[in-house]
């Protein structure tokens, strides 16, 4: 997804939980740093996950190991110009096969698409769309 903001701004939005909470989780225990395990919380669902930060290449890549899935996730940032960034999120090495694997891939793709859509709205327009909170809203 193209985000019309400089790469340093987009990258920091994933590093700093005080920014990330506006488009993804509601609470993060700390900034992302290599070797650190941080807790992400979705308070509206009473759910949390721990992620181990494996690698950070400033303004280029964040690599984590996500405990919920036991899989690596890479966030990659490509500066297309001074004011635009292309964000790619990849989750891989799923442990499942067949229909279960397809369901996990579908869920990950849909989830990360929602995250990046929220990121775009927040960074480009200052709007928190509440996409994550509303995705599984109870009727």
Buried (B, 14 or more C-beta within 10 A) or exposed (E): BEBBBBBEBBBBBBBBBEBBBBBBBBBBBEBBEEEEEBBBBBEBEEEBBBBBBBEBEEBBBBBBBBBEBEBBBBBBBBBEEEEBBBBEBEBEEBEEEEEEEEEBBEEBEEBBEBBBBBBBBBBEEEEBBBBBBEEEEEE
